[in-house]
């Protein structure tokens, strides 16, 4: 999910700019993460990890980290987060005999935060970066994605990301050949939105830009990717997801309502949703009971 940024509507839209330039500017604003301040505990998470390399994506070199030894599970963080935010779950997986791999997403690296690399990203950037990471650490046993990283994980796992047009605004994936996530038969989506249209609507309402920018953002999405905004929906591609897909969502998530997960669960045929209470949007990543359930799901034969 995009972090909310309060901006004046006229300032954000740049009323003296041509319409196309204003639309591009507001799309870039929508795609610019506001990184969370670094916490002391993140250093301990990194100290327990091994950096296994980097993946090149657009103007970023995305660092890739590993915890533990065993079947590989790749973790994708959410908007405004980074690899370390997946650390508690990564360490639980490592303790259970898995190799947990996490990476800093596009526009979420330290270089990006310092202004030395690309500072905008989309679900598609995340999906294509994940594809490249899975190629680097293959074979992959399972995928776990949180929030926007969950939607991106679904877009990669379903192959939807590979159907999108490449434009000068979006370099192609570094992955070669067929979708490298093919063959991953376990997927966990945590606190993930279902559709981009809802993300845009929420951002427009909370950021102060106003609902009048919703349609221009839809148009810019189509211009960049060659698909209407309605196509960017996890539930629309649920039939292409692995048969073993688990959804984890809190009933009190104020950022991504549980109705999003319920819609995806329905598209998957039902019975895939683990509902928690009192964890909100992010504490699903640090809750020991959730970690135990996720580990058990990934251990199933």
C-alpha positions in Angstrom: 0.0 0.0 0.0 1.2 3.5 -0.7 2.0 5.6 2.3 -0.1 8.7 2.6 1.5 12.1 1.8 -0.3 15.3 2.4 0.0 17.6 -0.5 -2.1 20.5 -1.9 -4.1 19.5 -4.9 -3.0 22.4 -7.1 0.6 22.0 -6.1 0.6 18.2 -6.7 -1.1 18.5 -10.1 1.0 21.5 -11.2 -1.9 23.4 -12.8 0.5 25.4 -15.1 1.9 22.2 -16.6 0.4 20.5 -19.7 -2.1 17.8 -18.8 0.2 14.9 -19.8 3.0 16.3 -17.7 0.7 16.8 -14.7 -0.6 13.2 -15.0 3.0 11.9 -15.2 3.9 14.0 -12.1 1.0 12.8 -10.0 1.7 9.1 -11.1 5.3 9.6 -10.0 4.1 11.0 -6.7 1.8 8.0 -6.2 4.8 5.7 -6.9 7.2 7.4 -4.5 7.5 5.5 -1.2 8.0 7.2 2.1 10.5 4.8 3.9 10.0 4.0 7.5 12.7 5.2 9.9 15.4 2.6 10.6 15.0 0.9 14.0 17.7 -0.5 16.2 16.4 -4.1 15.9 16.9 -4.1 12.2 20.7 -4.2 12.7 20.3 -7.4 14.6 18.2 -8.9 11.8 21.0 -8.0 9.3 23.7 -9.3 11.6 22.1 -12.7 11.5 21.8 -12.7 7.7 24.2 -13.4 4.8 24.1 -11.1 1.8 24.0 -13.4 -1.2 24.4 -10.8 -3.8 22.5 -8.1 -5.6 19.9 -8.0 -8.4 20.0 -5.2 -10.9 16.7 -3.5 -11.6 16.4 -0.2 -13.4 18.7 2.2 -11.5 18.9 0.1 -8.4 21.1 -2.7 -7.3 18.8 -4.6 -4.9 20.6 -6.3 -2.0 19.5 -9.9 -1.4 19.8 -11.5 2.1 19.6 -15.1 3.4 18.9 -16.7 6.7 19.2 -20.4 7.5 19.7 -23.5 5.4 17.1 -25.7 3.7 14.3 -25.3 1.1 14.2 -21.7 -0.1 11.3 -19.3 0.7 11.5 -15.8 -0.9 9.9 -13.0 1.1 8.8 -9.7 -0.4 8.2 -6.7 1.8 5.5 -4.1 1.6 5.4 -0.4 0.5 7.8 1.8 2.5 9.4 -1.2 4.1 12.6 -3.2 3.4 14.0 -6.7 3.7 14.7 -6.3 7.4 11.0 -5.9 8.1 10.6 -9.5 7.0 13.3 -10.5 9.5 11.1 -11.9 12.3 9.4 -14.2 9.9 12.7 -15.0 8.1 14.2 -16.1 11.4 11.2 -18.3 12.3 11.6 -20.0 8.9 15.3 -20.4 9.4 14.7 -22.0 12.8 12.3 -24.4 11.2 14.9 -25.6 8.6 14.2 -23.3 5.7 16.4 -20.9 3.8 14.6 -17.5 4.0 15.6 -15.0 1.3 14.5 -11.3 1.4 15.5 -8.3 -0.7 15.1 -4.6 -0.7 12.5 -3.7 -3.3 12.9 -1.2 -6.1 13.1 2.4 -4.8 13.5 1.0 -1.3 17.2 0.5 -1.1 19.5 2.7 1.0 20.8 4.2 -2.2 17.3 5.1 -3.4 16.5 6.6 0.0 19.6 8.7 -0.2 18.6 9.9 -3.7 21.3 8.1 -5.6 19.0 5.6 -7.3 15.5 5.3 -8.8 13.0 6.7 -6.3 9.7 5.5 -7.8 8.4 2.0 -8.0 5.2 0.1 -8.9 3.6 -3.3 -8.2 5.1 -4.3 -11.6 8.7 -3.3 -10.6 8.3 -5.4 -7.4 7.0 -8.4 -9.4 9.8 -8.3 -11.9 12.4 -7.8 -9.2 11.0 -10.8 -7.4 11.3 -12.8 -10.6 14.9 -11.9 -10.9 15.6 -12.8 -7.2 13.9 -16.2 -7.6 16.1 -16.8 -10.6 19.2 -15.9 -8.5 18.3 -18.3 -5.6 16.5 -21.1 -7.5 15.1 -23.6 -6.8 12.4 -21.9 -4.8 10.1 -23.8 -2.4 7.6 -21.0 -1.7 6.9 -17.3 -1.8 5.6 -15.0 0.9 4.6 -11.4 0.3 3.3 -8.7 2.6 1.0 -5.8 1.7 1.9 -4.4 -1.7 4.6 -7.0 -1.8 1.9 -9.6 -1.6 0.0 -8.3 -4.6 3.3 -8.1 -6.5 4.1 -11.7 -5.5 0.7 -12.8 -6.8 1.3 -10.9 -10.1 4.7 -12.7 -10.5 3.4 -16.1 -9.5 0.4 -16.0 -11.8 2.5 -14.8 -14.7 0.4 -11.6 -15.1 3.5 -9.4 -14.8 4.9 -11.1 -18.0 1.8 -10.1 -20.0 2.5 -6.4 -19.6 3.9 -4.1 -22.3 7.4 -2.7 -21.9 7.6 1.1 -22.4 10.5 3.5 -22.1 9.2 4.3 -18.6 9.6 0.7 -17.4 12.7 -1.4 -18.4 12.0 -5.1 -18.9 12.6 -7.7 -16.3 16.1 -9.0 -16.0 14.7 -12.5 -15.8 15.2 -14.5 -19.0 12.9 -17.0 -20.5 9.6 -18.3 -19.0 8.4 -16.9 -15.8 11.0 -18.2 -13.3 8.4 -18.5 -10.5 6.7 -21.4 -12.4 6.9 -24.5 -10.3 6.6 -22.7 -7.0 3.6 -24.5 -5.5 3.3 -22.7 -2.2 2.3 -19.0 -1.8 1.4 -16.9 1.3 -0.1 -13.5 0.9 -0.2 -11.4 4.1 -2.2 -8.2 4.5 -2.3 -7.9 0.7 -4.6 -5.7 -1.4 -6.6 -7.3 -4.1 -6.8 -4.5 -6.7 -4.8 -1.5 -7.8 -8.0 0.6 -8.3 -8.7 0.4 -4.6 -5.2 1.4 -3.7 -5.4 4.4 -6.0 -8.8 5.5 -4.6 -7.5 5.2 -1.0 -4.4 7.1 -1.8 -6.3 9.9 -3.6 -8.6 10.3 -0.6 -5.9 10.2 2.1 -3.1 12.1 0.4 -5.0 15.3 -0.2 -4.7 15.1 -4.0 -8.4 14.7 -4.4 -10.6 12.2 -6.3 -10.2 14.1 -9.6 -6.8 12.5 -10.1 -8.2 8.9 -10.0 -9.2 8.8 -13.7 -5.9 10.3 -14.9 -4.0 7.7 -12.8 -6.1 5.0 -14.4 -5.2 6.4 -17.9 -1.5 6.6 -17.0 -1.5 3.0 -15.8 -2.9 1.9 -19.2 -0.4 4.1 -21.0 2.6 2.6 -19.1 1.6 -1.1 -19.0 -0.9 -1.6 -21.8 -3.6 -3.0 -19.5 -6.6 -1.3 -17.8 -6.4 -0.7 -14.1 -9.1 -3.4 -13.6 -6.6 -6.0 -14.8 -4.3 -5.3 -11.8 -6.3 -7.6 -9.5 -5.1 -10.6 -7.6 -8.6 -12.1 -7.6 -8.8 -11.7 -11.4 -5.8 -14.0 -11.8 -6.5 -16.3 -8.8 -7.1 -19.3 -11.1 -3.4 -19.0 -12.2 -2.0 -19.0 -8.6 -0.5 -22.1 -7.0 -3.1 -24.5 -5.6 -1.5 -24.1 -2.2 -2.1 -20.4 -1.5 -2.7 -19.1 2.0 -4.1 -15.7 2.8 -3.3 -14.0 6.2 -5.2 -10.9 7.1 -6.3 -9.1 10.2 -9.9 -8.2 10.8 -8.8 -4.8 12.1 -6.4 -3.9 9.3 -7.1 -0.2 8.7 -4.8 0.1 5.7 -6.0 -2.8 3.6 -9.6 -3.9 4.7 -10.1 -7.6 5.2 -12.7 -7.5 2.4 -9.8 -7.4 0.0 -8.6 -10.8 1.3 -12.1 -12.2 1.4 -12.6 -11.3 -2.3 -9.3 -13.2 -3.2 -10.4 -16.1 -1.0 -13.7 -16.3 -2.8 -11.9 -16.4 -6.2 -9.7 -19.2 -4.9 -12.7 -21.2 -3.9 -12.8 -20.4 -0.2 -11.1 -21.8 2.9 -7.7 -20.2 2.3 -8.0 -17.2 4.7 -6.4 -17.2 8.1 -8.0 -14.3 10.0 -6.3 -12.6 13.0 -7.6 -10.0 15.4 -5.8 -7.0 16.9 -2.6 -7.2 14.8 -3.5 -4.5 12.3 -1.7 -4.2 9.0 2.0 -4.9 10.0 2.1 -6.9 13.2 1.1 -10.0 11.3 4.8 -10.1 10.4 6.0 -10.2 14.0 3.3 -12.3 15.7 4.6 -15.8 16.8 1.3 -17.5 16.2 1.1 -16.3 12.7 4.7 -17.4 12.1 4.0 -20.8 13.4 1.0 -21.2 11.1 3.0 -19.9 8.0 5.9 -22.3 8.8 3.5 -25.2 9.2 1.8 -24.4 5.9 5.1 -24.3 4.1 6.1 -27.6 5.7 3.0 -29.4 4.4 3.7 -32.2 1.8 
